[in-house]
Amino acid sequence: MGDVEAFYARGLEKDRLESGTGALEFARTTLLLERLLPAAPASIADIGGGPGRYASWLTSRGYQVQLVDPVPLHIEQARAAAIDAQVGDARALEFADESFDAVLLLGPLYHLPERADRIKALSEARRVCRPGGIIVAAAISRFASTLDGLREGYLADPAFAAVAASDMRDGRHQNPTGDPAYFTTAYFHRPEELRAECEDAGLRHERTVGIEGPAWLLKDLDQWLGNPSRRETLLTALTHLEAEPSLLGARAHLLAVAIRP
């Protein structure tokens, strides 16, 4: 995990969700969470919660949130925002059994290249969640690098093209350059893999939906999101498309929804 921590130690995550594709990711994820989570003041474990953008949003709505992240900088940033946060590993949580009404894994799965580690993270989420509680886990699409490369022109770079080809082949994303545009060590899922991983962790998989839909490829996202009428049009369209199986792989991020039996 050293290269992952080094990547996030740059501090890039703090403002990532404020504009462009990050703002669309945040807008859609919060809309989904509003529909999925139990009513406040339910207790929520935000595992891999980074600097606390989602935790802050949840806290402002009356939820009781505890954040865990492996990156010390993120914990400092979260605590500065008055979030209850601690350094920790999604595969070995320091919480008692059945401590939370819901568990969010909005980061861990795509930073665990080994399937066994992803199952551990999901199993830990199951352990600390109360029976009947919901677990929401994000993943990056297998085709994200190729689609992003087409949008931004990165595929003209042979090194990036090689990374994208590797991603499509087996989902294992490696950054050989140190350039943050290439992201960091990760695993990119096919949509159908999320059901199998949830079930192997003892969860009841309810559905997998797309977060951003094909709209993440728009070059003028900030104009869409900044105009109230266009924003509503965009988000309504993406809600209609979120569960369409033929489009699931065309998103940057996927969201698996599961229940703790």
N, C-alpha and C positions, 0 to 999 in steps of 0.2 A: 504493500500500500504506500510505499515511500514516494513513488512518483506522483500518485494521486494527491497526497498531502502537499507535496512541493508545488503542484499545479494550483491548488486552492490557496496556498500560502501567498500567492501573488495578490490576493484580495479582489479578484475579478468577480467573484460571486455576489458580493454585497449589492451591486447595482444592476446585476444582469437582468432582473425581471422588470426593469423600469421602462424599457423602450423596445421597439422592434419585435422580433420573434419572442423575446423574453416576456414582454408585456402581454402578448397574446397568450402565451403559456400560462401566465399568472391569472389573466382574466378568465380563461376557460377552466383552469383547475379550481379556482374559487367557486365558479358557478356549479361545477360538479360536486364539490364538497358541500355546498349549501343544500344540494338535493340528497346527498348520501349520508351525511353525519347525523347522529342523534342530536336532539335539541340541547342547547346550552342550559345549564353549566356542566355538560358531560366532560369527563376527563379524557384527554387525548395525549398519546405519546407520539411526538414528532421525531421519528428516528431518521438520522441523516438530514436533519433540518437546516443545515448550513447556518448562515448568519441570522436566521429567524424571521424571514419575510412572511412565511405562512403562519408561523407561531404568533407573530404580532397581529396579523389579521384575525386569527382565531381568538386570541385573547381579547381583542377589541369587541368581539361579539359575545363575550361572556364565558368562553370555554376555559377550563383548567388545563393548561398545557405544560408538559415537560419535554424539553428538547434534548436530544443526544446527537453528537456529531464527533467524528474522529479528528477533526482539524482544530487545533487550539485557537487559531485566529477566529474561526467561526464562533467558538464558545465565547470569546472575549466580545465579539460584536453583538451576539445575542444577549449576553448579560448587560451590555451597555444599553440595550433596548428594553431592559427590565424583564427579560424572559428567564424562567427557571431552566438553566442549561448546564449540561455536564459533558465532559469528554467521555466517549464510549464507543463500543463496537457493536454494530447491529447483530452480529453473530453470537454475542454473549452479553446480554443486557443485564444491568444491575438493578432490576426491578423484581418485585415479588410476583408470583403467579396471579393472574386475573386481576391486575391492578388498574386497568383502563377500560373505558367504554369503547374506545376506537384507537387504532394504531395507523399512523401514516408512515409509509416507506417511499418517500418521494425522491430519494436519491440512492439508497444503498444497492438496489439490484443491478444497476448498470455499472457499478464500480466493483463488482465481484465477478471476475471472468470465469471462475470455476462454478459449475452448476451446484456442486455439493455445498459451496459457501452460500449460494443464493437460497438453497433449501434451508440451511441453518438460519439465515436471517428471517425467512418467512416463518419457520418453526418457532423462533424466539418471539416474533410478533404474535403468533398464535398463543404462546404460553402466557404472555403478559396481558392478553386481551380477555375480557370476560366472555363467558358463553353467550352466543347470540350477537356479540359485538362485530363491528365491521373493520376490515383491514383493507387499506387502499394503497396499492403499490404502483409506482411509475417505472416505466422502462423506455429505452430509446429504440426506435424502429431500426431493423436490420438495414434499411435502405437510406437512412438519414444522411450518411456521408455523401452518397452519390447524388441525392436530391439537392443537398446544400451545395455540393460542388457545381452542379448545373446552374443553380441560382446565382452563386457568387463568382463563378468562373474559375474555381479552384481546380477543376479537373484538367485545366490546361497545364497544371504543374504535374509532371510525371510522378513525383513523390506522393502527392496527394491522391492521384489516380490509383497508385499502387495500394495505398491505405484503404481507399474506398472499395477496391476490388477484393481485398482481404476481408473487409467487413462483410461484404455480401457472401463470401465463400463460407465463413464459419462463425461470423459474429464477433470475433476477437479483434478489438480495436487497439492498435498500438500507435504511439506517436514517436517516430524515429528522429524528429527534428528539434523538439523543444519549443516549436512555434505554438503559442496557445490557440491559434486558429485551427490546429489539428486535434484539439481537445487532449485527453490523457487516457491512460489505460482504462478500458471499459469493455462491456459486453453489450452487443446490440441484438435485441430479441426479434424473432418472428412472432407475430401476434398469437399464434396457436401455442407457443411455448409457455406462455404465462399461465394458461389453464393447467397444464401438466405440472408446472412447478408449484402452483398453489395447492393442487390436489396431493402432490407428493409430500407437502408439508402438513397435511392433515386439515386443510381448509376446504370449505365449499365454495368453489369458484362460481360467482354469479354472472359476471360478464366482463369483457374487455372492450374498452371504448378508446377512440382516438381523442387526444387532447386538442391539438391545433387544427386538425383536418388539413386539407390541401392549402388552406389560406396562409400557412406559414411561409409559402413560397412567394407571396405577394411582396413586391419591392416597396410599396407605399403603406405598410402596415400602420405606421404612426399616424398617417392622415385618416385611415379608416377608424382607428381607435380613438382619435382625438375629436372626431365629429360625432355627437350623440346619435344622430339618425343613422349614419353609416355604421357606427359601432353596433347598434341594435340589430341592424340588418345582417351584419357579419356574424355576430354571435348566435343569432337565431338560425341562420343557415348552417352553422357548424353543429348546433344542437341536433338539427335534423339529420346530419350526416355522421354523427359521432359513432354510431354502432353499425354502419354499413360495412359488411365484411369485405366487399371488393375494394374498399378504400383504406382499410386499416393500416396497411403497410406504407401508405403514402404520407404518413404523419411523422413529425419529429419525435413525439412522445406518445406512448400508450399508457393507459391506466387500467390496471386489473382491480376488480372489485370482488372481495371475498368475505365470507362469513366464518366466524369462529364457532364450530359446532358446540 
